[in-house]
Amino acid sequence: MAVDSFTGKLAVVTGGGSGMGRELVRQLAAEGCSVAACDLNPDSVAVTAATAWAAAPPGTTVTGHACDVCDEAQMLRFRDELLGQHASDHVDVVFSNAGMGGGESFVTSSREVWERTFAVDWWGTYYCARTFLPLLMASGDGVLVNTSSVNGFWAALGPGIPNSAYSTAKFAIRGFTEGLIEDLRTNAPQVRVALVLPGHVGTDIIANSLRARGLPAPEDMSEAQLEELIPRDARAKLIQAGLLAQGASADDLRQLLVQGNADFRDKAPVSAAEAATVILDGVRSGAWRILIGEDARKLDAAVRAKPEAAYDYAELFGALAEEPAAGTP
């Protein structure tokens, strides 16, 4: 089922305070789609809602709501707030976009951080679907859009860089979404589901993930917080990689985190705005699988072609390097 237009519809966007979520809110509102956005950070989602609403056509309503998506009670409160403020008994499109990073190692990361990351990424997606599926069914033509990741089909970031909690959650999101295809087709044919698989998209996920763990911005971290976040063995690896100088100070570590977040956001091959456009175009076309970025497309093709080489990095990266760039004969 393709979507001719989002104009006049009501959309829900989780994680709408920044990154792809914020851009989805802006682009939907600009098209005349009313939006209810939620985020863990109430200030950022309030700014997103206000700026999107100010630029939207008449008759469009954009609201911002504070919500921790892995708390089902908060999700239900968010639902009740948006139905009241938008005077609606249904929603048309739900973008389950909220997520965080962390819990890189099941072996060495703290259990608290691992489980918090998994909860936000997986349980946030699950509770979003549980909360809004009845309202999508009431729409008569609803779409549920779940955001996974390339780490939903490739569970690492390369040699020596595990990504355990995040990958586990993103694999779960992918399996859940694919499982819904036939489930909805059979039991709720008025709703379809789409799976988003982004590669490297320029967002503030590093800083936002720290905030979701209850940590301050990198420049405001205490030495104890820095020690927890970057223990001595991790510092040794950074020094070995040439990313940190021997005898680095606490201020050097703070600057490394600030610069890392900025580089991840500003040097990404795909901007958050471009990613949001790809998602919306995919939903319009009726696609159920939406890859974002050339890195995602190449990695997906390589892993599918030879899954047994997915974690043989020399072979995997060699195959990626040999593949011609898009548009090359």
N, C-alpha and C positions, 0 to 999 in steps of 0.2 A: 504494500500500500504506500504509494507516494503521498507526499504532503504538498499540495499546490502552493500554499502560502501559510505563514504563521499569523497573518493579520487577523485580528479579532479573537485570537485564541488566548488561553491562559496557560503559562508555562511555569514550572518549578525548577529552580537551579540550586543545588546544594554546593557549598564551597564558592558562593557567588561574590565573595569579598575581594578576590584577587585572581590573577592568572586567567586560565581559560574560562573559569566560571564568570568572572567579571566581564570578559569579552562576550560571552554568550548572552548575558543580561543586556549589555549595550546593543548588540546587534539585533536581538529579538525585539527589544523595545523600539528601536529605530524603524523596525518593520511594522509597528503597530500591534505587537503582541504584548499583552499584559504579563507581568512577571512577578513571582514571589521568590525572592532569593534569601537563602540562609547562609550563615557562616559562624564559625566559632568566635571570630573577632567582630563584635557588634559595631565598632566604629567603622571598620573598612566596608562592611556590607551596607551600612547606612549611607556612606559616601557613594558607593556604587549605585544604590537605588535612587538617590537624589539626582545624581548627574545623568543617569539613564532616563529618568522620568522627565527631567527638564528638556531633554532633546527629543522626546518621543512625540508622535502625532497626537492630536486631541482624541480623547476617549481611551487612551492607554493609561493603565495604572501600574506602577512599579513599587513594590514594598520590600523592605529589608527586615530580616528577623535574626535574632541571636539563637543559635542552636548547635549543640554538640551532637553530631549525627549518630554516634554510637550509643547514645542514651535514648531508648525508645520513647520514654515519657516526654523528652524534649521534642522528639520528632512529631509525636501526636499533638503536642501543644502548638508547634509550628503549623501543622495542618489546620488546626482549629482557628488559629490567628488568620491564616491566609484566606480561608473560606469566608470568614467574617469580613475582612477588609476588602476582599474582592467581590463580595456578595454573590458567591457562586456555589453550586452544588456538585461541581466536577472540575477536573483539570484535564488539559488536552495533551500536554507533553511534559515529561519529567526527565530532567538531566541530572542523574546521580553522579556528580562530578567531584565531590569532596574527597580529599585524600591527604596522606602525609607519608614521609619517609622516616626511616629509623629501624632499629632492631636488625642491623645488618647481619649479625651472626647469632645463630641459635646457640652456639657454643660459648661465646664470650660476651655478648651483649646482655645487659640486665634483663631479667624476665619482665620487669615492669615496663620497660621501654618496648620490648618485643611485643608484648600483649597489647599495649596501647596502640602501636602502629597497626597491628592486625585488626584491632577492634574498629579503629576509624575507617580503615580501607574496606574491610569485609563487612563487619556488622553494620557500618553506616550504609553500605549498599543494600544489604538485606532489609534493614529496617525501613529504608526509603521505599523499597518495593512493596513491603508489607503494608506500609502506611498509605501509599498512593495508588496501588493497583485498583481498589474499588472505585476510586474517583476517576481513574483512566477508563475503566469499564463504563462508568456512567457517561463519559464523553461520547461514546459511540464510535470514536475514531481516535483512540489514544496511542501514544508512543512512549515507551520507556527506554531511555538511553543510558546505558551503564558504561562508565569509564574504567577500562582495565589499563593495560600498558604493554609495551614490548616485553616487559617482565612478566606478563601473563602467558607468554609462550617460550620465554628464555629466562631462566631463573638465576642470572648472575649479571655482573657488570664487567667481567673480564678477569684476567689472572690476579689472584690475591684480593679480589673485591667482591665478597659475597653480598647478597641483598636478600636475606632470608625472609624476614617478616613481610616486607613489601611484596616480594615475589609470590610468597604463599597466598597472600590475600588476593593479588591480581590474578593468579591462576584460578582461585575460587570464584572470582567475579566472572572470569571468562566461562568457566564450566557452568555456573549458575545461569548466565545469560543464554548460552547455547541450549541449556536444558529447557529454558522458557520458550524457545522457538516453537517446538511441537506442543508443549503444554498450553501455551496461549492459543495456538492454531486450533487445538482441540476443544479447550474449555473456555476461552475468552477471545473469540476471533475478531472482536472489535478492538483489540489491542495488539500491537506488534512491539518487538523489542529490537534494539540496535546495540552493537558492541563497538566501543571506541578503543583503539589500540595506538596510543601516541608513542612516538620515539622521543627524542630530545626536543622539548618545547620550552621556550623561554618563559619561566614563571618564577615566583618567589618561594617555591616549595621548600627550599632549604631553611629559610628564615621562618616560614610558616610552620614547618615541622618542629622546629625548636620551640615555637610558641605553644604548639599543641602538647608538647611535653612539659609545659609549665616553666620553660626557661625564658629569660629575657632576650632582647636583641643581642647579637654577638658583641657589640661594642660595650654593652653594659654587664657582661658576665663577670662574676667573681672568679678568682683563681681556682677555688674549689669546683665551681661549675665547669670551668675549662678542663680541669683534671678529669672530671666525670665524663665529659663529652669526648675529649681527646686524651686517653690515658697514655702512659709513657711508651708502651709498645707501639701504639699508633703513631706517636710523634717520631719514633725511630724510623718507621716506614716512610713517613713524609720527608724526613731528612735524607733517607736513602734515595728517594725519588727526586730529590732536588727541589722540593716544594717548600722546605723549611730549612733555615740555617741552623748549624750546630749552636747550642746554647741560646736558642730562641727564647725571648721573654714572653710574659703573659700578653703584653700589648701586640707582639708579633703574631701570636695565636689568634687574638681577636681580629687583627687585620686580615689574617688568612681566611677566616670565616666570612668576614664582610666581603672580601674580594671574591671568594668562591661563590657566594650567593649572586653577586653582581655579574660574574662571568657566566654562570649557569643561565641567568635570565637574559643578558644582553648579547651573548655570543652564540646563542642557540641558532641552529639552522632554520627553525620555524618559530615565529613569534606567537604569543598567546592569541592575538587577534587573527592571525592567519589560521591557526588551529581551530578557532571557533567557527570561522567561515567554512572550513572543510567539514566540520561536524554538521553544521546546519545544511550544507549542500548534500551531504550524505543522507540525512534524515529526509530531506525533500525528495530525493531520488528513490527512496524506498530501500536503500541498502541496509543490510543487517550487520555488515562488518566494515568498519571505517578505520583504515590505517592512516596515520598522520606522519608525514615526513618520509624522505627518501631513505633515511636510516631504518625506519620501521619496515618499509617495503622490502629493502634488501635483506634485512635480518630475517624477516618472515619467510622469504623465498629460500634463503640458505638453510634455515632450520627445517623447513618442510622437505627440501630436496634431499637432505642427508641428516636426519635427526640424531644419528649416533655420533655425529661430529659436533654437536651443539656445544659441548664442553671440552672439545679438543681445540683449544683456542688458535693454535698455529694453523690448523686446517680450516677452521671456521673463518678466521680473519683473512686467511689467504684467499679463500673463495670470494669473500666480500671485496677484497682489493682487486681481484681479477675481473669483477663484473664491471662492464662499462657504465659510465655515468648516463643518466637519463638523457635521451636525445642523441646519443652517440651511435652511429651506424655500426 
